[in-house]
Amino acid sequence: QVQLVESGGGLVPPGGSLRLSCAASGSIFSINHMGWYRQAPGKQRELVAAITSGGSTNYADSVKGRFTISRDNAKNTVYLQMSSLRPEETAVYYCNAVISPFADCRYNNYWGQGTQVTVSS
């Protein structure tokens, strides 16, 4: 059983910063991609940022230069440092990871339960 547990969400004023963390636990042999998605009320879930096991990153155009994704492979943890936050970025932020739970087992897609980020004064 694999679990992804997010933390770090909350209320932040416009222009503020927040750091999200997501730790993967359970039966883990190998983690490929890890990433963050967000879903605002009435909107589709969208990719915010992703990072490969080798450290290559990919960002949504709207967050480039303001958000930074990183990972600690030893801790099976991915982080999202968010700066200059905007009210329209209020959403539930979900952690995603592509994990092989056992050797010679195919990779599966896993999601965290989500953490609320509210950008408001």
C-alpha positions in Angstrom: 0.0 0.0 0.0 1.4 3.4 -1.0 0.3 6.6 0.6 1.0 10.3 -0.3 0.5 12.7 2.5 0.6 16.5 1.8 1.2 19.2 4.3 1.8 23.0 4.3 -1.4 24.4 3.0 -3.2 27.3 4.6 -4.3 30.9 4.3 -1.8 33.4 2.8 -2.2 37.0 1.7 -1.7 38.0 -1.9 2.0 38.2 -2.6 2.8 35.8 0.1 4.7 32.6 0.1 3.9 29.0 1.1 5.8 25.7 1.0 4.0 22.5 0.4 5.4 19.0 1.2 4.4 15.6 0.1 5.8 12.4 1.6 5.3 9.0 0.0 5.3 6.0 2.3 4.4 2.3 2.2 5.6 -0.2 -0.2 8.0 1.7 -2.5 10.6 0.2 -4.7 11.1 3.2 -7.1 9.6 6.6 -7.7 9.6 8.1 -11.2 7.9 11.4 -11.7 6.5 13.4 -8.8 4.4 16.5 -9.2 1.8 19.0 -8.0 -1.6 19.6 -9.5 -4.3 22.0 -8.3 -8.0 22.2 -8.7 -10.0 25.4 -8.1 -13.8 25.3 -7.6 -15.6 24.7 -10.9 -12.4 24.1 -12.8 -10.5 21.1 -14.0 -7.4 19.8 -12.2 -4.3 21.3 -13.8 -0.6 20.6 -13.6 1.4 23.1 -11.6 4.9 21.5 -11.6 6.6 18.2 -12.0 10.0 16.7 -11.4 11.7 13.6 -12.6 13.8 11.2 -10.6 16.8 12.9 -12.2 15.7 16.4 -11.2 14.4 17.7 -14.5 11.5 20.0 -13.9 8.4 21.2 -15.8 6.2 24.1 -14.8 2.9 25.6 -15.9 3.5 28.9 -17.7 1.5 30.8 -15.1 3.9 29.8 -12.2 7.3 30.0 -13.9 9.6 32.2 -12.0 7.4 32.1 -8.9 7.2 28.5 -7.9 10.0 26.0 -7.4 9.6 22.2 -7.2 12.2 20.0 -5.6 12.5 16.5 -4.2 14.5 14.6 -1.6 14.8 11.1 -3.0 16.2 9.7 0.3 13.0 10.9 2.0 10.6 10.1 -0.9 9.4 13.7 -0.5 8.5 16.4 -3.0 8.2 20.1 -2.2 6.6 23.0 -3.8 7.8 26.5 -2.8 5.3 29.1 -3.9 6.0 32.8 -3.9 4.1 35.9 -5.1 0.8 34.0 -4.7 -2.3 35.4 -6.4 -5.9 35.1 -5.3 -6.8 33.1 -8.4 -4.4 30.5 -7.3 -6.7 29.5 -4.5 -7.3 25.8 -4.9 -6.8 22.4 -3.5 -3.3 21.3 -4.3 -2.7 17.6 -5.0 0.5 15.6 -4.9 1.1 13.0 -7.6 3.7 10.4 -7.9 4.4 7.5 -10.3 5.6 4.6 -8.2 6.7 1.1 -8.6 5.8 -0.7 -5.3 8.0 -3.8 -5.9 10.9 -4.8 -8.1 9.8 -5.9 -11.6 6.4 -4.3 -10.9 4.9 -1.8 -13.3 4.6 1.8 -12.3 1.3 3.1 -11.0 -0.1 6.6 -10.5 -0.8 7.7 -7.0 -2.5 10.8 -5.6 -2.5 12.5 -2.2 -5.7 13.6 -0.5 -5.1 17.3 -1.3 -4.3 20.4 0.8 -6.2 23.6 0.6 -4.3 26.8 -0.3 -6.3 30.0 0.1 -4.8 33.3 -1.1 -6.8 36.1 0.4 -6.4 39.3 2.4 
